[in-house]
């Protein structure tokens, strides 16, 4: 996992909204574009950044491309953040 790419991808609010949309299941590029007031080219770039960070996967079916979350990368990030935070259940008293 390229943590730098992942964090950069997560830093943008449009990309975070795309990830939230994909929580419910896979969507076509057109269905994703419909949710935003930006150009299709802009959404395409956001999708590329998310793919480069391995946060989403795409599948071509005929003339459509469908996108879905890559949950394994999200789980790795959550584990890293949890580890960084530390285990507060076992705080020693001084």
C-alpha positions in Angstrom: 0.0 0.0 0.0 1.3 3.4 -0.9 0.3 5.3 2.2 1.2 8.7 0.8 -1.0 8.1 -2.3 -3.8 6.8 0.0 -3.7 9.8 2.3 -3.6 12.2 -0.7 -6.6 10.5 -2.2 -8.5 10.7 1.1 -7.7 14.4 1.5 -10.1 15.6 -1.2 -13.8 16.0 -0.2 -15.1 14.9 -3.6 -13.1 11.7 -3.4 -14.4 11.0 0.1 -17.9 11.5 -1.2 -17.2 9.0 -4.0 -16.1 6.5 -1.5 -19.2 7.1 0.6 -21.4 6.5 -2.5 -19.6 3.2 -3.2 -20.3 2.0 0.3 -23.7 0.9 -0.9 -22.3 -1.1 -3.8 -20.8 -0.7 -7.2 -21.8 2.2 -9.5 -21.1 3.1 -13.1 -19.0 6.1 -13.9 -22.2 7.8 -15.2 -24.0 7.2 -11.9 -21.2 8.7 -10.0 -21.0 11.8 -12.2 -24.7 12.4 -11.7 -24.0 13.0 -8.0 -21.8 16.0 -8.6 -21.9 19.5 -10.0 -18.5 19.1 -11.8 -17.5 17.9 -15.2 -17.3 14.2 -16.1 -13.6 14.8 -16.8 -13.1 16.1 -13.3 -14.8 13.0 -11.8 -12.8 10.8 -14.1 -9.6 12.3 -12.7 -10.8 11.8 -9.1 -11.6 8.1 -9.9 -8.1 7.7 -11.4 -6.5 9.1 -8.1 -8.7 6.6 -6.1 -7.6 3.8 -8.3 -3.9 4.7 -8.1 -4.3 4.6 -4.3 -6.0 1.2 -4.7 -9.1 2.4 -2.8 -11.4 1.4 -5.6 -11.5 -1.2 -8.4 -13.1 -0.9 -11.8 -14.7 -3.5 -14.0 -15.6 -2.9 -17.7 -18.9 -4.5 -18.8 -19.6 -3.6 -22.4 -19.4 0.1 -22.8 -19.8 0.8 -19.0 -17.2 0.9 -16.3 -18.3 0.0 -12.8 -16.5 1.1 -9.7 -16.5 -0.6 -6.2 -14.6 -0.1 -3.0 -11.5 -2.1 -2.2 -12.2 -2.8 1.4 -8.9 -4.5 2.1 -7.0 -1.3 1.6 -9.4 0.6 3.8 -9.0 -2.1 6.5 -5.2 -1.7 6.3 -5.5 2.1 6.8 -7.8 1.6 9.8 -5.4 -0.9 11.4 -2.5 1.5 10.9 -4.4 4.4 12.4 -5.5 2.3 15.4 -1.9 1.2 15.9 -0.7 4.8 15.6 -3.3 5.8 18.2 -2.2 3.1 20.6 -4.1 0.9 22.9 -5.9 3.1 25.5 -7.5 0.1 27.3 -4.2 -0.7 29.0 -3.1 2.6 30.3 -0.7 2.2 33.3 -1.2 4.4 36.3 1.8 6.2 37.6 
